[in-house]
């Protein structure tokens, strides 16, 4: 039981770090938007890529958590 909770805790910590890193990238992108139109287009594209990556990452972590719960409960 403790092993499952440790894995869930590690997954949650990884997700938190991922969201912080994405937030930092978005803040840097927001600063670049202010400067020129080229950076605006670049940042909008980067934003779309980051959001897509976040969805893929969230789907992977959800699948991983489901797999670990199944393995633990032997379903």
N, C-alpha and C positions, 0 to 999 in steps of 0.2 A: 504494500500500500504506500509506503514511504517512497519507494522508487518511482511510482506513478506520479506522486505529487512533486518530486524533484524534477522529473521530466517536464511536467506541466509548468512548473515555476521557471525552468530554463527556457521553455518556449515563449512564455509571456515576457521574460526579460529580453529575449531576442527580438520579439515584436516591438517592444518599447524602444529599443535601440534603433530598430529600423525606422520607426515613425519619427524619432528625433533626427536621424540623418536626413530623412526626406524633408522634414521641416527646415533644417539648415539649408538644404539645397534650394528650397522654395524661397527662403528669405534672401539668399544671394541672387536668385532669379528676379525677385521683386526689385532689388536695387538696380539690377541691370536694365530692367524695363524702363526706368526713368531716363536713361541716357539716350538711346537712339532707337529708330524704327527697326533697324536690323536686329538689335538685341531683343526687341519686343517679339518679332517673329520667331527668333531662336528660342526665347523663353517659353512662348506659347507651345511650341513643338516639344520642348523639354518637359513642360508641365503635363502634356498629354502622355508622353512616354512614362513619366514618373507615376501618374495615376494608373496606367495600364500595368506597370510593374507591381504597384501596391496590390492591385486586384489579383494578379498571379501569385504573389507572395502570400496573400491572405488565403487564397484557395489551397495552396500547398500546405500551409500551416494547419488549416482546418482538416485537410485530409490526413496529415501526419498525426494530429491529435486523435482523430477517429480511429486510426490504425492502432495507436498505443492503447486506447481504451479497450478496443476489441481484443488486443493481445493480452492485456491485463485481466480482463473478465473472461477470456477464453470463449468468446461467442462464435 
